[in-house]
Amino acid sequence: MIPATLTAPLVLAADPLLDGPIGPGIVGIVLIKVVLAFTLLLVSVMLMIWFERKLVADMHNRIGPAEAGPFGILQTLADGIKLFFKEDLVPDRADRMVFKLAPYLSLVPAFLVFAIVPIGGDFSGDGTVTWFGETTYLQVADPPVGVLFFLALSSIAVYGVMLAGWASGSKYPLLGSVRASAQMISYEAALGLAIATVFLTSGSLSTHEIVARQVSGSWNVLATGVVPFLVFLLAGTAELNRPPFDLVEAEQELVGGFHTEYSSLRFSLFFLAEFMNVITMSAIAVTLFLGGPAGPILTDTLGWVWPLFWFSSKVFVFLFCFVWLRATLPRLRYDQLMDLGWKVLIPVALGWFLLIATMNVADDLGWPVVPVVLAGVAVLVAGAALLAGAIEKARGDALAELTDEGAKG
């Protein structure tokens, strides 16, 4: 059965604001939503940088930012001003146009992803709000292919990283960008499979519809059996280049990674994109798995505040966990990083997707659930055993080959 949102004649028609004629008032509301979303995201990034510094400092028994503003809250603004007035350097051997374009290829997708996230609205009803007499969603856009839009933009961000290293004209950024591209592409496969399970359960690619389906039924973190949620978190952390997967910026190995040759405002754009991606990935996780802004409306007075509160609270939990991981876990080796992506996360995500698909087919055909689940789990266990055996044999063959070469040498 094809979801109704996928049959819409126009991508923009998903938002009720755009169902009728588009006049100056409609354009004005869209512009207001764009400005509010951009402002909210920028302010959130500033606070996130300060929050991460203070929390890591507390966990490490240090003070952290304390001089710029109350509790050092203006330290991020001070750093931004410093970077803005620093000298902008472009290496002699750099491809100037690509070198200058690369930071924007990392920053712009981070903002565009946030545009499809519903941050409010009463989802006990249809999730709409009324602005200036017009009915709309509390998100910048709700394309019927919103999940695919997210995956496409996360793929574009890879180009920003790769081109930054290649255009610098130096071997160290190039090595860092190759490593970053391999990591991001590897974990994007597992990320896509985890999201495919959500789509299979929700029956829609629209982020608004996915949240609405979770309100009427249950959160996807429960409906998909927790596994896709954990795979999404691990793959998302690796794609964000966050610890313990921050091999992209392993200073002791590659100086500063793909952005070694960047300075001033262009370096700040990479820095901004990294933290912005953390917020957008947290918002996407909340939308896909934890019901987005849905939650109990505890009071009728100012009832519109509660969805914003629930959404912000859920996102804050993810942000805290990202910082917690950074403060506590050691960095993985690169071979461990790639093994986890290709040999663990992708097979697990694919196997679970097939199991959920089989259960849906069995439910449509009226088959008994318990035998189907047991048979599916048995097949998954057998597949895991075969994969583990193949990996172990390959490692043994490689070790034997190295031993033979050492004996001959």
C-alpha positions, 0 to 999 in steps of 0.5 A: 500500500502506497502512503498517501503522502507519496502520491502528492502531485507536488513536493511542497503540497505536504504542508497544508500552508501550501495547499491553496494559492500562494500569496504574499502572506504565505510567502511571509510565513515561510520566510518567518519559519526559515529565519526562526529555524536558522536563528534557533539552530545558530543559538543552539550551536553556540550553547552546545559548544559552551555546554560541551566545554563546561560538561567535559570540564566538570567530568575531568575535574576542571573549570572550563570557560569562566571569563567571557560572560556569566559562567563563560557563556559568551566564550563561543561568541568570543571565539567566533569574533577572534576567528572572524578577524584572523588572517584568511590563508589560502595555500599556494598549491590549493585549488582556490575555488574548490578550497573556498567552496568546501566549507559551505558544502559541509555547513549548508546540508546541516541546516537543510536537514534541520528544516524537515524536523517537526519541532512542535505542534499538538500531535494529539490532533493533526500536529498543525498550528495556526499562524496569522490565520493560516494552518501550517506545520511547525517545521520549515518544510515537510516533503513527502520524501523527507527521510530520503532528503536527509540521506541525500544531504548527509551524502553531500556533506561527504563531498565537503570533507573530501574536497577540503582535503583534496583542494588544500594541495597538501598530503596531510589534509588529503590523507585525512579527507580520504579517511573521513570519506571512507568512514562516513560512507561506511557508516552511512550504509548502516544508517540507511538500513536503520532508517529503512526499518523505521520507514517500513514500520511507519509506512511513510517517508514524511517526517511529520507523518512518521511522528504522527504514526508514533503518537497513534501507535507507539514510539519506533524505538519500541516498534522496531525492536530497539536494534535499529535505534542502537545501530542509528546511534552508533552509525550517526556518531561515527558519521558525525566524527564524534569520539570514539570515532573521531579518527578524522581529526586524530591530531597525533596522526594527521596533524588536524585532519582534512581542515589542516590548511584552513584558518579564520572564517572558513575554519569556523564554518567547519567547526560550526558544521560539526556542532550543527550536525550533532544537533540535527542528528539528535533532532532526526533521532528524536523524530524517527524513534522517540515521537518528536515533539509528541508528549502529554499536554499537562495544562490547557494554558499555553498548551503549545509550549509543551510540544516544544518542551518535550522536543527540546528535552529529548534532544538535550538527552542525546546531546548530553550522551554525545558529550558523555561519550567524548569525555569517557571513551578512548578513540578506536583504532582505524581497523576497529572502526571499519570492522565495526561498520562493515562486519557488525553494524551493516549485517545487524541492520540488514538482518533486522530489516529483513526480520521486520519485513518478514513479520509484516508479510506474515501479519498481512497473510495471517500467519502465526507470529511466534513460529515466524519470529522463531524461524527468522531469529534462527536464520539470523543466528545461522547467518551471524555464525557463518559470517563470524566463521568467514571473518575468522578464516580470513584473519587466519589466512592473512596471519598465515600469509604474514608469517610465511612472508616473515619466515622467507624474509 
